[in-house]
Amino acid sequence: MNGHLRFTLLTNTFLPHAGGSRVYYYNLFKRIASCGDPVTILTGKLPGWQEFDARQQTAEFKIKRRFTPLRDASYSQLPKIVGRLLTAGSDGLFRRPDIIHCGDLYPEGLVGVMLKKTLGIPFIAYCHGEDITLVDQRRFQPRLRDFIYRTANAVIANGDFAIDNLLRIGIEREKIYKITPGLDTSVFYPEDSDAKLRDHYGIGENDVVLMTVARLVQRKGHARIIRALAGLREDIPTFKYVIVGRGPMEAELRALATELNLLDKVVFAGFVPDDELNRHYNLADIVAMPNTEEAGDIEGFGMVFLEANAAGKPVIGGRSGGTSEAVVEGESGFLVGGDDDRELDDVLRKLLTDRSLRESMGAAGLRRVRAEFDWDSRAAMLRKISYDVVAACR
């Protein structure tokens, strides 16, 4: 095919919004734009968007903030699809993209269907696993979800867990393409622990630092770790547990730490911007997020594990969702079940007390990330899929 394709990505939110799927889209489409293909991101306004857009936009990478993001995917939000359709429709008419990528099912995927039917523009849908399991909990939305995936010209799955769920709901294997998240090792890498940051969080010279980088919600496993540390406190070296992130469970977690007499050991770091994350990972000796499933809400992959490995840290994840692709059991870290906390206790005890094991697992994770998870190859794959889809439609 001669020339370049014009890409449009429709997504409810985009960076600087925290979230693995938003980082995923940014890294893929920023690299596609660097190949000369004009990319337009149609998305919502979030705190900090003006500064972010001013830094990131180029002649080939445009971000258009045209609406307020939806709170959730409930039926009460569906009337807002009209604004999305008008925005995307005007972009389709005046800019005339060659292909549309729909980063969210509702309402972006539905907008993609409508633009395909009315303007003949092919579209690609995405699946991160929880797109399916969360919708399974609803009464009527599974039919709409399946219709969107069936109508898409191609579906990008972020791992085997997503592929398995797509096949389960009847999506043809031939239209599913696997592109796992990558990692930028110029952003995440080993460096010396920052003395000023250690002082800021009250981390002592001999403290072993356990860290979780995640939104403060039930399924991320913060409460499980706090309870485990309370039981292990007498048997392990002096430690600090640093919780990076915000969320609705903060008050509950603070109360739990107080109840278990661990408030002096648990540090609530709050929101940490992306450009400060690597400094925080390098404070840690272990990064843990023992994720579980909560009413269909599940970890589709777990980019936090790759980021921590890239800083040379061993990880602990939950044996749930797609984390088995992010964590190599017994090599880059450990996976634990969600039904029995004794397994989490054992793994924490093992890593907190064995420095050589922490270092060998962290080194193994670093080697794997550097060898297997570069973003450039993934962006090249997505670009080729897009070109093939457009060629098949002409």
C-alpha positions as CSV (number, residue, x, y, z in Angstrom):
1,M,0.0,0.0,0.0
2,N,1.4,3.4,-0.9
3,G,1.6,6.3,1.4
4,H,0.6,6.4,5.1
5,L,-2.6,5.5,6.9
6,R,-4.6,8.1,8.9
7,F,-5.4,6.5,12.3
8,T,-8.0,7.6,14.9
9,L,-8.1,6.1,18.4
10,L,-11.5,6.5,20.3
11,T,-11.1,6.1,24.0
12,N,-13.0,7.3,27.0
13,T,-9.9,8.4,28.8
14,F,-6.2,8.8,27.9
15,L,-3.1,9.8,29.7
16,P,-2.4,11.4,32.1
17,H,-5.1,9.2,33.5
18,A,-3.5,6.3,35.4
19,G,-4.2,2.9,34.1
20,G,-2.4,0.1,32.3
21,S,-4.6,0.1,29.2
22,R,-4.0,3.9,28.7
23,V,-0.2,3.4,28.9
24,Y,-0.7,0.6,26.4
25,Y,-2.4,2.8,23.9
26,Y,0.0,5.7,24.4
27,N,3.0,3.6,23.7
28,L,1.6,1.9,20.6
29,F,0.1,4.9,18.9
30,K,3.0,7.3,19.7
31,R,5.3,4.9,17.9
32,I,2.9,4.4,15.0
33,A,2.9,8.2,14.6
34,S,6.7,8.2,14.7
35,C,6.6,6.1,11.5
36,G,4.8,9.0,9.7
37,D,1.2,7.8,10.0
38,P,-1.0,10.7,11.3
39,V,-2.7,9.6,14.6
40,T,-5.6,11.5,16.2
41,I,-6.7,10.5,19.7
42,L,-10.4,11.4,20.4
43,T,-10.8,11.3,24.1
44,G,-12.1,13.1,27.3
45,K,-10.8,15.9,29.5
46,L,-9.0,14.9,32.7
47,P,-7.1,16.9,35.3
48,G,-3.7,17.8,33.9
49,W,-4.6,17.2,30.3
50,Q,-3.5,20.6,29.0
51,E,0.1,20.2,30.3
52,F,0.3,16.6,29.0
53,D,-1.1,17.4,25.6
54,A,1.3,20.4,25.2
55,R,4.3,18.1,25.9
56,Q,3.2,15.1,23.8
57,Q,1.5,16.5,20.6
58,T,3.5,16.6,17.3
59,A,2.6,17.1,13.7
60,E,1.6,13.4,13.4
61,F,0.3,12.8,16.9
62,K,-2.8,14.9,17.8
63,I,-5.0,14.7,20.9
64,K,-8.5,16.1,20.7
65,R,-10.4,16.4,24.0
66,R,-14.0,16.8,23.1
67,F,-16.0,15.4,26.0
68,T,-16.2,14.5,29.7
69,P,-15.3,10.8,30.3
70,L,-18.2,8.5,31.3
71,R,-18.3,7.5,35.0
72,D,-19.0,3.9,34.2
73,A,-20.7,1.7,31.6
74,S,-24.2,1.7,33.1
75,Y,-27.3,2.2,31.0
76,S,-27.7,5.7,32.5
77,Q,-24.6,6.8,30.6
78,L,-25.8,5.6,27.2
79,P,-27.4,8.8,26.1
80,K,-24.0,10.4,26.1
81,I,-23.1,8.2,23.1
82,V,-24.8,10.9,20.9
83,G,-22.0,13.4,21.7
84,R,-19.3,10.7,21.0
85,L,-21.0,9.8,17.7
86,L,-21.2,13.4,16.6
87,T,-17.5,14.0,17.5
88,A,-16.3,10.9,15.8
89,G,-18.6,11.4,12.9
90,S,-17.3,14.9,12.2
91,D,-13.8,13.6,12.4
92,G,-14.7,10.8,10.0
93,L,-16.3,13.2,7.5
94,F,-13.7,16.0,7.6
95,R,-10.5,14.2,8.5
96,R,-11.5,10.9,6.9
97,P,-9.3,8.4,8.8
98,D,-8.5,5.2,7.0
99,I,-9.1,3.1,10.2
100,I,-10.6,3.6,13.6
101,H,-9.3,1.9,16.8
102,C,-11.9,1.7,19.6
103,G,-10.0,1.5,23.0
104,D,-13.2,0.9,25.0
105,L,-16.3,-1.1,24.3
106,Y,-18.9,1.5,25.6
107,P,-19.6,3.7,23.9
108,E,-16.5,3.8,21.7
109,G,-17.0,0.3,20.2
110,L,-20.6,1.1,19.4
111,V,-19.5,4.3,17.7
112,G,-17.0,2.3,15.7
113,V,-19.9,0.0,14.6
114,M,-22.0,3.0,13.5
115,L,-19.1,4.7,11.6
116,K,-18.3,1.4,9.8
117,K,-22.0,1.0,8.8
118,T,-22.5,4.7,7.7
119,L,-19.1,5.8,6.4
120,G,-17.5,2.4,5.6
121,I,-14.5,3.0,7.8
122,P,-13.1,-0.3,9.2
123,F,-12.5,-0.5,12.9
124,I,-10.4,-2.5,15.4
125,A,-11.7,-3.4,18.9
126,Y,-9.5,-4.2,21.9
127,C,-9.9,-6.8,24.7
128,H,-8.0,-6.7,28.0
129,G,-9.9,-9.6,29.5
130,E,-12.0,-7.7,32.1
131,D,-13.9,-6.2,29.2
132,I,-15.6,-9.5,29.0
133,T,-15.7,-10.7,32.6
134,L,-17.2,-7.5,33.9
135,V,-19.9,-7.4,31.2
136,D,-20.7,-11.0,32.0
137,Q,-22.2,-9.7,35.3
138,R,-24.8,-7.6,33.5
139,R,-28.1,-8.7,32.0
140,F,-28.3,-7.3,28.5
141,Q,-24.9,-5.8,27.8
142,P,-23.2,-9.2,26.8
143,R,-25.3,-9.2,23.6
144,L,-24.1,-5.7,22.7
145,R,-20.5,-6.6,23.6
146,D,-20.6,-9.7,21.4
147,F,-22.1,-7.7,18.6
148,I,-19.3,-5.1,18.7
149,Y,-16.6,-7.7,18.7
150,R,-18.3,-9.6,15.9
151,T,-18.6,-6.5,13.8
152,A,-15.0,-5.3,14.3
153,N,-12.7,-6.0,11.4
154,A,-10.1,-7.2,13.9
155,V,-9.8,-7.6,17.7
156,I,-6.5,-7.0,19.6
157,A,-6.1,-9.1,22.7
158,N,-3.5,-8.2,25.3
159,G,-2.8,-11.8,26.3
160,D,-3.9,-15.4,26.4
161,F,-6.5,-14.7,29.1
162,A,-8.2,-12.2,26.8
163,I,-8.0,-14.6,23.9
164,D,-9.6,-17.4,25.9
165,N,-12.5,-15.2,26.9
166,L,-13.0,-13.9,23.3
167,L,-13.2,-17.5,22.1
168,R,-15.6,-18.4,24.9
169,I,-18.1,-15.8,23.6
170,G,-17.8,-17.0,20.0
171,I,-15.4,-14.6,18.4
172,E,-13.6,-16.2,15.4
173,R,-10.0,-17.0,16.1
174,E,-8.9,-15.8,12.7
175,K,-9.8,-12.1,13.6
176,I,-8.0,-12.1,17.0
177,Y,-4.5,-10.9,17.3
178,K,-2.4,-11.0,20.4
179,I,-0.3,-8.0,21.4
180,T,0.9,-8.1,25.0
181,P,2.0,-4.9,26.8
182,G,5.6,-3.8,26.3
183,L,7.9,-1.8,28.4
184,D,10.2,1.1,27.8
185,T,13.5,0.3,29.5
186,S,14.7,3.9,29.1
187,V,11.8,4.8,31.5
188,F,12.0,1.8,33.9
189,Y,15.5,0.6,34.9
190,P,17.6,-0.2,38.0
191,E,19.1,2.8,39.8
192,D,20.4,3.5,43.3
193,S,17.7,4.0,46.0
194,D,17.1,7.7,46.5
195,A,18.2,8.7,49.9
196,K,15.9,11.8,50.0
197,L,12.9,9.7,49.1
198,R,13.8,7.2,51.8
199,D,14.0,9.9,54.3
200,H,10.7,11.3,53.1
201,Y,8.9,8.0,53.7
202,G,10.8,7.3,57.0
203,I,12.5,4.2,55.6
204,G,15.4,3.1,57.8
205,E,18.8,1.9,56.7
206,N,18.0,-1.7,57.5
207,D,14.4,-1.8,56.4
208,V,13.3,-4.3,53.8
209,V,10.9,-2.4,51.6
210,L,7.8,-4.0,50.3
211,M,5.8,-2.0,47.8
212,T,2.4,-2.1,46.0
213,V,1.8,0.2,43.0
214,A,-1.9,0.0,42.3
215,R,-5.3,1.7,42.7
216,L,-6.6,1.2,46.2
217,V,-9.4,-1.3,45.4
218,Q,-10.3,-4.7,46.9
219,R,-9.0,-6.9,44.1
220,K,-5.4,-5.5,44.2
221,G,-4.8,-7.2,47.5
222,H,-3.5,-4.4,49.8
223,A,-5.5,-5.6,52.8
224,R,-4.2,-9.2,52.3
225,I,-0.7,-7.9,52.5
226,I,-1.3,-5.8,55.7
227,R,-2.9,-8.8,57.4
228,A,0.0,-11.1,56.4
229,L,2.6,-8.6,57.6
230,A,0.8,-8.4,61.0
231,G,1.1,-12.2,61.4
232,L,4.8,-12.3,60.2
233,R,6.0,-9.2,62.1
234,E,7.9,-11.2,64.8
235,D,9.6,-13.5,62.3
236,I,10.9,-11.1,59.6
237,P,13.5,-8.3,59.5
238,T,12.5,-4.7,60.1
239,F,10.4,-3.5,57.1
240,K,8.3,-0.8,55.6
241,Y,5.3,-1.4,53.3
242,V,4.9,1.5,50.9
243,I,1.5,1.8,49.1
244,V,1.7,3.9,46.0
245,G,-1.7,4.9,44.6
246,R,-5.1,6.3,45.5
247,G,-8.6,4.8,45.6
248,P,-11.8,4.3,47.5
249,M,-10.2,1.8,50.1
250,E,-7.7,4.2,51.5
251,A,-9.6,5.0,54.7
252,E,-10.4,1.3,55.2
253,L,-6.7,0.3,54.7
254,R,-5.5,3.0,57.2
255,A,-8.0,1.7,59.7
256,L,-6.8,-1.9,59.2
257,A,-3.1,-0.8,59.7
258,T,-4.1,1.0,62.9
259,E,-6.1,-1.9,64.2
260,L,-3.2,-4.3,63.6
261,N,-0.6,-1.9,65.1
262,L,1.2,-1.5,61.8
263,L,0.6,2.2,61.1
264,D,4.3,2.9,61.8
265,K,5.2,0.3,59.2
266,V,2.7,1.2,56.4
267,V,3.3,4.3,54.3
268,F,0.6,5.7,52.1
269,A,2.5,7.5,49.3
270,G,-0.6,8.6,47.4
271,F,-0.6,9.4,43.7
272,V,2.8,9.3,42.1
273,P,3.2,10.8,38.6
274,D,4.6,8.6,35.9
275,D,8.0,10.3,35.8
276,E,8.5,9.5,39.5
277,L,7.5,5.8,39.3
278,N,11.0,4.5,38.6
279,R,12.4,6.3,41.6
280,H,9.8,4.6,43.7
281,Y,10.3,1.1,42.3
282,N,14.0,1.5,43.1
283,L,13.1,2.1,46.8
284,A,11.6,-1.4,46.9
285,D,13.1,-4.7,47.6
286,I,9.9,-6.5,46.6
287,V,6.9,-5.4,44.6
288,A,3.7,-7.2,45.5
289,M,0.1,-7.1,44.2
290,P,-1.7,-10.3,45.1
291,N,-4.6,-9.6,42.8
292,T,-7.9,-11.5,42.9
293,E,-11.2,-11.4,41.0
294,E,-14.1,-9.2,42.4
295,A,-17.5,-9.6,40.7
296,G,-15.9,-10.0,37.2
297,D,-13.3,-7.2,37.8
298,I,-10.0,-8.9,37.1
299,E,-6.4,-8.2,36.2
300,G,-6.1,-8.6,32.5
301,F,-2.3,-8.7,32.4
302,G,-0.5,-6.6,35.1
303,M,2.0,-4.1,33.7
304,V,3.1,-3.2,37.2
305,F,5.0,-6.5,37.3
306,L,7.0,-5.7,34.2
307,E,7.8,-2.2,35.4
308,A,9.0,-3.6,38.7
309,N,11.1,-6.3,37.0
310,A,12.6,-3.7,34.7
311,A,13.9,-2.0,37.9
312,G,15.4,-5.3,38.9
313,K,12.8,-6.2,41.6
314,P,11.1,-9.6,42.3
315,V,7.3,-9.5,42.2
316,I,4.4,-11.3,43.9
317,G,1.1,-11.5,41.9
318,G,-2.2,-13.2,42.2
319,R,-3.0,-16.4,40.4
320,S,-5.9,-14.7,38.7
321,G,-6.7,-13.3,35.2
322,G,-3.7,-12.8,32.9
323,T,-0.9,-12.3,35.4
324,S,0.7,-15.7,34.6
325,E,2.0,-14.0,31.4
326,A,3.4,-11.1,33.3
327,V,5.0,-13.2,36.1
328,V,7.1,-16.3,35.5
329,E,6.4,-18.4,38.5
330,G,9.6,-19.2,40.5
331,E,11.8,-17.1,38.1
332,S,10.8,-13.4,38.0
333,G,8.6,-13.8,41.1
334,F,5.8,-15.8,42.7
335,L,2.1,-16.2,42.1
336,V,-0.3,-16.9,45.0
337,G,-3.9,-18.0,45.1
338,G,-6.7,-15.9,46.4
339,D,-8.5,-18.5,48.5
340,D,-5.8,-19.3,51.1
341,D,-3.6,-16.5,52.6
342,R,-1.1,-19.1,53.9
343,E,0.5,-19.2,50.4
344,L,0.9,-15.4,50.5
345,D,2.4,-15.6,54.0
346,D,4.9,-18.2,52.9
347,V,6.0,-16.3,49.9
348,L,6.3,-13.0,51.8
349,R,8.4,-14.7,54.5
350,K,10.6,-16.3,51.9
351,L,11.4,-13.1,50.0
352,L,11.6,-10.8,53.1
353,T,14.2,-13.0,54.8
354,D,16.3,-14.1,51.8
355,R,18.2,-11.3,50.1
356,S,20.0,-13.5,47.6
357,L,16.7,-14.9,46.4
358,R,15.3,-11.4,46.0
359,E,18.4,-10.4,44.0
360,S,18.4,-13.5,41.7
361,M,14.7,-13.2,41.0
362,G,15.0,-9.5,40.3
363,A,17.9,-10.1,37.9
364,A,16.0,-12.8,36.1
365,G,13.0,-10.5,35.7
366,L,15.2,-7.7,34.3
367,R,16.7,-10.1,31.7
368,R,13.3,-11.2,30.6
369,V,11.8,-7.7,30.3
370,R,14.8,-6.5,28.3
371,A,14.7,-9.5,25.9
372,E,10.9,-10.0,25.4
373,F,8.9,-6.8,26.0
374,D,10.0,-4.0,23.7
375,W,7.2,-1.6,22.6
376,D,8.7,-1.0,19.1
377,S,8.0,-4.6,17.9
378,R,4.4,-4.4,19.3
379,A,3.7,-1.1,17.6
380,A,5.1,-2.5,14.3
381,M,2.7,-5.5,14.7
382,L,-0.3,-3.2,15.3
383,R,0.6,-1.0,12.3
384,K,0.9,-4.1,10.0
385,I,-2.5,-5.4,11.2
386,S,-4.1,-2.0,10.5
387,Y,-2.6,-1.9,7.0
388,D,-3.8,-5.4,6.3
389,V,-7.3,-4.6,7.5
390,V,-7.5,-1.5,5.3
391,A,-6.1,-3.3,2.3
392,A,-8.7,-6.1,2.7
393,C,-11.5,-3.5,2.7
394,R,-10.5,-1.7,-0.5
